[in-house]
């Protein structure tokens, strides 16, 4: 299954750019969906992975962040109607080499307040004893490779108002990421400010 | 106590919509009963029984939705209620059926070609009912806090706390959301859903946990369970969009390429073909449904021969809407040709139409219409004044008489009267000339107007 996903990426249209110490790759998949990834040049860690899907009626939606922190939106209350207050918990994913990792900032409650379990529809459910926060989220990497979710791989820590949930990457994922990194090296990357125009 | 009344005044001001009064704003429907018989006076409509009944029959065809592309022509003298009938049809169809109303001369724009403008009008009148995923917020209100600025003027700031059985979130509110929350009278303990894209708030009921204070609410209050799980959910909703809207969404050039394309408002035919194919695909898959609407072209004699031949062709497509046209012309020249034809419409197109004709109103009907207009404009008028105005309406035109209502009301207010009487009507009648008196005046003083000689020369040459 991991191969199928790699194959899909291989067949997509790719553009690569090195900028700000990051290797940025933009994929356009066969169904018109756009995928953008950013890797740290030195460590090879995944910093951002975001998706842009086509809306039902055509036209584009906004970027959806799978990994990494979306830039703080310019909030225009009058056009948006209502926005979540910045006092609320902020949920984002930030991976390391060996773990998938989620961070929930602005959660002041101690670690024994949180419970995490796996639901039947392949999702992780984070709930709180004091009923203040609840989040259902999936691990798209595992979904793409059709790997099972395993309870014993999950770990939870809490510090500085932040809850960190880690999920140890299975061997298959690690292998796949290694092959992917090797293929990435082969991709010709244009430097910042360099425009690819060969005069004919 | 004083504060309470002040609050109430504020509330009323926010609830009443300020709508301007248009020429046809008194029309609320076609005024038909269940057997499609026209009532003499109903829903703002007066008289024209035959035409209204015919319109009602057409309405049934549209509601049925099976027949594509029918052409209807409403023909009649000026001021016999053609546009009113079309408006009534639009009102009776409701908001879910697309109704596009254009004037014949709108087609002639410098921005786009005639056929493009017509195609757009056609596509605006075809709806597609489709399921789409939207984000909604569903939860119980814990607290609504709306702060008025200390200075009394300026934007209000608001905070809304919502919860489910599992979580709680605080939202900041924009101006529009604050208004709709006040309008809905949402308060702590209500279960609401908010559509994130449109900002529409729907009150589902009261939370069961608040059931004990039942004495504070009406009998129709519904109690519902507090929602579970996450506050934000993805939900499938069905809504109607027009083909033109889908065209526009898909024709916009993305990214920096948009800088190079001069946007003329025209939509490429390839885009349209793609969308037609897509819609057909959705229909086969059962994802979407076509809602044929109505295209109303007023003053249709303004179209030229090219437009008419385009209409001939367009009406044959199975994606065409019901086409309603109105004209006040008799046998006249077809625009763009030297041929004359009834209503200024080529015979081959006339052959494809069914024609509804309107007849001039009689005295009683004019009186009734003037009465309705008085109510619409909030004008008190004495019976004598109304009789005089009706006479004026009979002798000049209905439109002129309707315009006098507003003017007479103003004159009446200036003399601090409460009711418009005969003198007010006489006063404005002498102040404003109607068409025939103005023509009379022109004939008398023709010599003293400018460029007069030139006109005569042109006529003789």
Contacts between the chains, C-beta under 8 A, distances in Angstrom:
chain1	res1	chain2	res2	distance
A	55	B	132	7.9
A	55	B	249	7.8
A	56	B	130	6.9
A	56	B	131	8.0
A	56	B	132	5.0
A	56	B	133	7.3
A	57	B	130	7.3
A	57	B	132	7.1
A	57	B	241	6.5
A	57	B	245	7.8
A	57	B	246	5.3
A	57	B	249	5.6
A	57	B	250	7.8
A	58	B	246	6.4
A	58	B	249	5.1
A	58	B	250	3.8
A	58	B	275	7.6
A	58	B	278	7.9
A	59	B	249	4.0
A	59	B	250	6.4
A	59	B	252	7.3
A	60	B	254	6.9
A	77	B	172	6.2
A	77	B	173	7.2
A	77	B	174	3.8
A	77	B	175	7.3
A	78	B	174	4.7
A	78	B	175	5.3
A	78	B	176	6.7
A	79	B	174	7.4
A	80	B	174	6.0
A	81	B	173	7.6
A	81	B	174	5.0
A	81	B	176	5.8
A	81	B	177	4.5
A	81	B	196	7.8
A	81	B	199	3.6
A	82	B	160	6.8
A	82	B	171	4.6
A	82	B	172	6.6
A	82	B	173	5.2
A	82	B	174	6.2
A	82	B	177	4.9
A	82	B	194	6.9
A	82	B	199	7.3
A	83	B	171	6.6
A	83	B	172	5.4
A	83	B	174	7.9
A	84	B	169	6.2
A	84	B	170	7.3
A	84	B	171	5.8
A	84	B	172	7.6
A	85	B	159	7.1
A	85	B	169	7.9
A	85	B	170	4.1
A	85	B	171	6.2
A	85	B	172	5.1
A	87	B	170	5.8
A	88	B	169	5.3
A	88	B	170	5.9
A	127	B	166	5.9
A	128	B	166	7.7
A	128	B	167	7.4
A	131	B	163	7.7
A	131	B	165	7.0
A	131	B	166	5.8
A	131	B	167	6.6
A	131	B	168	7.1
A	132	B	167	6.3
A	132	B	168	5.4
A	133	B	167	5.2
A	133	B	168	7.8
A	134	B	164	7.1
A	134	B	166	3.6
A	134	B	167	3.9
A	134	B	229	6.5
A	134	B	230	5.9
A	135	B	167	8.0
A	135	B	230	6.8
A	136	B	229	6.9
A	136	B	230	5.9
